[in-house]
Amino acid sequence: MIVALTFLYDDNQRVEPEWYMPIIPLVLINGAEGIGTGWSSRIPNFDIREVVNNIRLLMDGEEPLPMLPSYKNFKGTIDELGPNQYLMNGEVSILDSTTIEISELPIRTWTQTYKEQVLEPMLNGTEKTPPLITDYREYHTDTTVKFIVKMSEQKLAEAEAAGLHKVFKLQTNLTCNSMVLFDSVGFLKKYETPLDILREFFDLRLQYYSLRKEWLTGMLGAESAKLNNQARFILEKIEGIIVIENKPKKELIQVLIQRGYESDPVKAWKESQQKGAEEEESDNEQDNDSAAVSGPDFNYLLNMPLWYLTKEKKDELCKQRDNKLENLKRKSPSDLWKEDLAAFIEELEVCRSSVQTAIRS
């Protein structure tokens, strides 16, 4: 995808592009939050598989499905209260008449903060409220939360009646009415829903798959011409039409030019793409002069190993020439995107399986 992006230049050196174009909208996967002059933005995380599924629905001409925020390894629940308003719940359970277990905290609530701001005041009481619990113990790991809290039967019954999540402050509200992002042309834009972000990304990404197909078609066309020349060279060498043994290189180059062989098509095509991306005419003139001095490049023919000069290799090159470009021409930009998404999900499953295996071991 890099080939289709617009790169920036720093001190005449090409650096990163204006922006990257991944196959999924990463701002919906990673979320975003920040404050700028006159603007604030808050975008929650969403499940990566739901995002991929919605992209596939859009490619099939269907409406995407609503998405709830989702956070990796979060064991609690997230409920939708209204448009862009959500309630995030931790996990709490009753072990016996005097014991509860807190096994998950709301998103962005740390165990140390929760202990200091919630459990310690409940244990010691304050000027306005008496103690609620009699003791608590911590059994956390680097990936899990576990508080074992002790309290009297009466206090537990009262807390249960009032709602354990509410009493133990295991609920937080998430409001996302300010989803502001820079769009593709660098303007700040407010999005009403995460699906609006997804749709805009989809339309732009599909355009760039069209650009990718154009680039790949040009590249494979150059490779096809290269393979065609190599197959023809092998055939003419086998038939004795071209003799390269004991001849000066300049004479060989003249023979190849006279017989209509192209200077390395792939190299020439890449150079033309690079020149087309350059902004300064002086750079182009300098490149043209250097190309003219170097002359045609037939190393892709003359540097082939001797074992290439066989009928089998000639037939293999002809087959590659015919297959690569035709396979690409049959694919639409959506087909290219679907292939990338399938490969991405497959690798995602491999990573998840590896993590689960490591945890079990």
C-alpha positions in Angstrom: 0.0 0.0 0.0 3.0 2.3 0.5 3.4 2.6 -3.2 0.1 4.5 -3.6 0.7 7.0 -0.8 2.0 10.6 -1.0 5.4 10.8 0.7 6.8 13.9 2.4 10.3 15.2 1.9 12.7 16.5 4.6 16.0 18.1 3.4 15.4 16.5 0.0 15.1 13.1 1.6 11.9 11.1 1.3 10.5 10.4 4.8 7.1 9.1 6.0 3.9 9.7 3.9 1.3 12.3 4.8 -0.7 9.5 6.5 -0.8 5.7 6.4 -3.6 3.7 5.0 -4.0 0.4 7.0 -6.6 -2.2 5.9 -8.8 -1.4 8.9 -9.5 1.9 10.7 -7.1 1.7 13.6 -8.7 4.6 15.4 -11.7 2.4 16.1 -9.5 -0.4 17.3 -7.2 1.6 19.5 -9.5 4.4 20.4 -8.5 8.0 20.8 -8.8 10.7 23.4 -7.3 14.2 23.6 -7.9 17.9 24.0 -6.9 20.6 21.6 -7.6 24.3 21.1 -11.3 24.6 20.8 -11.8 20.8 20.5 -11.9 17.7 22.5 -12.2 14.1 21.2 -13.0 10.8 22.7 -13.4 7.6 20.7 -13.7 4.2 22.5 -12.2 1.0 21.4 -14.2 -1.5 19.3 -13.8 -5.2 18.7 -11.5 -5.8 15.8 -13.5 -8.7 14.4 -16.7 -6.6 14.4 -14.9 -3.9 12.5 -13.7 -6.4 9.9 -17.1 -7.9 9.6 -18.7 -4.5 9.0 -16.1 -3.7 6.3 -17.1 -7.0 4.6 -20.8 -6.0 4.8 -20.0 -2.7 3.2 -18.1 -4.4 0.4 -21.2 -6.6 -0.2 -23.4 -3.6 -0.4 -25.1 -4.2 3.0 -25.5 -2.0 6.0 -23.0 -2.3 8.8 -24.1 -3.6 12.2 -24.1 -1.5 15.3 -21.0 -1.8 17.5 -20.6 -1.6 21.2 -17.2 -0.5 22.7 -15.0 -3.4 23.4 -11.7 -3.7 25.3 -9.3 -6.7 25.1 -9.4 -9.0 28.1 -12.1 -6.9 29.8 -14.4 -9.4 31.6 -17.1 -6.9 32.6 -20.1 -5.8 30.6 -20.8 -2.7 28.5 -24.4 -1.6 28.1 -25.7 1.1 25.8 -27.8 3.7 27.6 -28.5 5.9 24.5 -26.7 7.3 21.4 -23.0 7.3 22.2 -23.7 6.7 25.9 -22.6 3.5 27.7 -22.5 2.0 31.2 -19.3 0.0 31.9 -19.7 -2.6 34.7 -17.0 -4.5 36.6 -17.5 -8.0 38.0 -18.6 -8.8 41.6 -20.0 -12.0 43.0 -21.1 -13.2 46.5 -19.1 -16.1 47.8 -20.9 -16.6 51.1 -23.0 -14.6 53.5 -20.1 -12.4 54.6 -17.7 -12.5 51.6 -17.7 -11.0 48.1 -15.2 -11.3 45.3 -14.4 -8.4 42.9 -12.9 -9.9 39.8 -13.0 -7.0 37.4 -12.9 -3.2 37.7 -14.4 -0.7 35.2 -12.2 0.3 32.2 -9.3 2.7 33.2 -9.7 2.0 36.9 -6.4 0.7 38.4 -6.2 -1.7 41.3 -4.1 0.6 43.5 -6.4 3.6 42.8 -9.5 1.5 43.5 -8.0 0.2 46.8 -7.0 3.7 48.0 -10.2 5.6 46.9 -12.9 2.9 47.5 -11.9 0.0 49.7 -9.8 1.9 52.3 -12.5 4.5 53.0 -15.0 1.5 53.3 -12.7 -0.2 55.7 -11.8 2.7 57.9 -14.9 4.8 57.5 -14.9 8.6 57.2 -16.3 11.5 59.2 -19.7 11.1 57.4 -19.9 7.4 56.8 -19.2 4.4 59.2 -17.1 1.5 58.0 -18.8 -0.8 55.6 -16.4 -3.7 55.3 -14.3 -5.5 57.9 -11.3 -6.7 55.8 -10.1 -7.2 52.3 -7.3 -9.2 50.6 -5.7 -8.9 47.2 -4.8 -11.8 44.9 -4.1 -10.1 41.7 -1.9 -11.2 38.8 -0.3 -9.1 36.1 -3.5 -9.7 34.0 -6.3 -10.3 36.4 -8.0 -8.6 39.3 -9.1 -10.3 42.5 -10.2 -8.6 45.7 -11.7 -10.8 48.5 -13.8 -8.5 50.7 -15.2 -9.4 54.1 -18.2 -7.7 55.7 -21.1 -8.5 58.2 -24.1 -10.4 57.0 -26.3 -7.4 57.6 -24.0 -5.0 55.6 -23.8 -7.5 52.8 -27.5 -7.9 52.6 -28.0 -4.1 52.6 -25.4 -3.7 49.8 -27.0 -6.4 47.8 -30.3 -4.8 48.1 -28.9 -1.4 47.0 -26.9 -3.1 44.2 -23.3 -4.4 44.7 -22.0 -2.6 41.5 -23.4 0.7 42.8 -22.2 0.3 46.4 -18.7 -0.8 45.5 -18.4 1.8 42.7 -18.0 -0.8 39.9 -19.8 1.3 37.3 -18.6 4.1 35.2 -20.3 6.1 32.4 -18.8 6.5 29.0 -20.0 9.4 26.9 -18.7 9.8 23.3 -20.5 12.9 22.0 -17.3 14.5 20.8 -15.7 12.2 18.2 -13.5 14.6 16.4 -10.7 13.6 14.0 -8.6 15.0 11.2 -10.0 13.8 7.9 -8.0 12.7 4.8 -7.4 16.3 3.7 -6.3 17.5 7.1 -9.5 19.2 8.3 -11.1 18.6 11.7 -14.4 16.8 11.4 -16.9 15.8 14.0 -18.5 12.3 13.6 -21.8 11.4 15.0 -21.3 7.7 15.3 -18.4 5.2 15.0 -20.1 3.8 11.9 -19.7 7.3 10.2 -16.0 6.9 10.8 -16.1 3.4 9.4 -18.0 4.5 6.2 -15.7 7.4 5.5 -12.6 5.1 5.9 -14.2 2.5 3.7 -14.8 4.9 0.8 -11.3 6.3 0.9 -9.6 2.9 1.4 -11.5 1.4 -1.6 -10.2 4.2 -3.8 -6.7 3.4 -2.7 -7.2 -0.3 -3.5 -8.0 0.9 -7.0 -4.7 2.8 -7.0 -3.0 -0.3 -5.7 -4.4 -2.4 -8.5 -3.3 0.1 -11.1 0.2 0.1 -9.6 0.3 -3.7 -9.5 -1.0 -4.0 -13.0 1.8 -1.7 -14.2 4.4 -3.7 -12.2 3.2 -7.0 -13.4 3.0 -5.7 -16.9 6.7 -4.8 -16.6 7.5 -8.2 -15.0 5.5 -9.9 -17.9 7.6 -8.0 -20.4 10.8 -9.1 -18.6 9.7 -12.7 -18.5 8.7 -12.6 -22.2 12.2 -11.2 -23.1 13.9 -13.9 -20.9 11.9 -16.7 -22.5 12.6 -15.4 -26.0 16.3 -15.0 -25.2 16.5 -18.5 -24.0 14.7 -19.8 -27.1 17.0 -17.8 -29.5 20.1 -18.9 -27.6 19.0 -22.6 -27.8 18.3 -22.2 -31.5 21.7 -20.5 -32.1 20.1 -17.2 -33.3 22.0 -15.4 -30.6 25.6 -16.3 -29.7 27.1 -14.8 -26.6 30.2 -16.8 -26.1 33.6 -15.0 -26.6 32.0 -11.7 -27.6 32.5 -8.2 -26.2 29.7 -6.9 -24.0 29.2 -3.8 -26.2 28.7 -6.1 -29.2 26.2 -8.2 -27.3 24.2 -5.1 -26.3 24.1 -4.0 -29.9 22.8 -7.4 -31.0 20.1 -7.3 -28.3 19.0 -3.8 -29.3 18.9 -4.7 -33.0 16.7 -7.7 -32.2 14.3 -5.5 -30.3 15.0 -6.6 -26.7 13.9 -4.0 -24.1 16.2 -2.6 -21.4 15.2 -4.1 -18.1 11.4 -3.5 -18.1 11.0 -3.7 -14.4 13.9 -1.4 -13.6 12.6 1.1 -16.3 9.1 1.0 -14.9 10.2 1.6 -11.3 12.4 4.5 -12.4 9.4 6.0 -14.3 7.2 5.7 -11.1 9.9 7.3 -9.0 10.3 10.2 -11.5 6.6 10.7 -11.6 6.5 11.1 -7.8 9.2 13.7 -7.8 8.1 17.3 -7.5 11.1 19.2 -8.7 11.9 19.3 -12.5 15.6 19.7 -11.8 15.6 16.3 -10.1 13.9 14.8 -13.1 16.4 16.3 -15.5 19.3 14.9 -13.4 17.8 11.4 -13.4 17.2 11.5 -17.1 20.8 12.5 -17.7 22.1 9.7 -15.5 19.9 7.2 -17.3 21.1 8.4 -20.6 24.7 8.0 -19.5 24.2 4.5 -18.1 22.5 3.2 -21.3 20.3 0.2 -21.6 20.4 -2.5 -19.0 20.4 -6.1 -20.3 21.9 -7.7 -17.1 18.5 -9.4 -16.6 19.3 -11.4 -19.7 23.1 -11.7 -19.7 23.4 -12.6 -16.0 20.9 -15.5 -16.1 22.5 -18.7 -14.8 23.4 -21.4 -17.4 20.7 -23.7 -16.1 18.2 -21.1 -17.2 19.1 -21.9 -20.8 16.8 -25.0 -20.9 13.4 -25.7 -22.5 11.9 -26.3 -19.1 12.9 -22.9 -17.8 11.7 -21.2 -20.9 8.3 -23.0 -20.5 8.2 -22.0 -16.8 8.9 -18.3 -17.6 6.1 -18.3 -20.3 3.7 -19.8 -17.8 4.5 -17.2 -15.2 4.2 -14.4 -17.8 0.7 -15.6 -18.7 -0.6 -16.3 -15.2 0.4 -13.4 -13.0 -1.1 -10.5 -14.9 -4.3 -12.4 -15.9 -5.0 -13.3 -12.2 -4.7 -9.7 -11.2 -6.9 -8.4 -14.0 -9.7 -10.8 -12.9 -9.7 -9.3 -9.4 -11.6 -6.1 -8.3 -10.3 -3.7 -5.7 -12.8 -5.3 -3.2 -11.3 -8.7 -4.0 -7.8 -7.4 -3.1 -9.2 -6.0 0.2 -11.0 -9.2 1.0 -7.7 -11.2 0.5 -5.9 -8.8 2.9 -8.6 -9.1 5.5 -8.7 -12.9 5.3 -4.9 -13.0 5.8 -5.1 -10.6 8.6 -7.8 -12.5 10.5 -5.9 -15.8 9.9 -2.8 -14.3 11.5 -4.9 -12.8 14.3 -6.2 -16.3 15.1 -2.7 -17.7 15.1 -1.5 -15.0 17.5 -4.5 -15.7 19.8 -3.9 -19.4 19.8 -0.2 -18.8 20.6 -1.1 -16.6 23.6 -3.7 -19.1 24.9 -1.1 -21.9 24.6 1.5 -19.9 26.5 -1.0 -19.1 29.2 -2.0 -22.8 29.7 1.7 -23.8 29.8 
